[in-house]
Amino acid sequence: MIRNGGNTRCPCHQSRFDIEGRVFRNASGNSTEPAPSDLKQFATTYDVATGIIAITIPDLALAVHSLKVIQRNGTGNLRLKLDFPVTAKAKYEIRHHASLDDAFTVIPFSTTANGTANQNVLAPAASGNASVYFDASGSKGFFVVALKLSPY
């Protein structure tokens, strides 16, 4: 999008949108642009402490396929196995928080069941499914697979 004063113009089809993502319309409410409808808006949050902007995109097809609890090396220590789809050259983190009031923290993981959990970013060379293993932390909490975006 190319910003120009109080509106934005799409470089692909030249449609104009206002600051809220609404397509320009005539007095009858019909679009005056090649785009027939407004831009989609997504829920966002900003964590001041970490500087992370989280964007919730419905129907993105990012999903966790399974979460399994396993014993590591027969020691009784619990380890979680997370299976999820990945895209080549994208970067992923595993994040955890103990309750909805706590901030997410990046947790280390391994790509093997008995390996040392010392990786923080997964950057697969090929698209497909990935499995990561991490040590259980506490009796409750939420885990998230985070897709890290970066500028070109």
C-alpha angles and dihedrals in degrees: 000000000000115000118220119171110298096351143057126223123207110232091210102057102002096239115157124226131184124236090276093053095255115147115238111264137188125238090276091058095251120135114260090196136074088255109081096202146029123277116268115257123213131202111257136186131188124210107205093194095057100024090233121148110201118201119193109212113186118218093013091141092235105134141152108245096197146345117208131184114221137171115247114231090334090286096124091247109132121232127184123222117206122193119194141150118265137191122224115264094007118123124231135190130191112226132188139189128180096220140002089262094057125085119247117258126198110244126204120245143179129225091221130061095242101026125116112272097233105124122100101179130044113205107175119203092211136034119250135080126332133197125205129182126208136170117261112253116201129328098286145019147108128277125202132188104219122201108214115217123199135181119259 
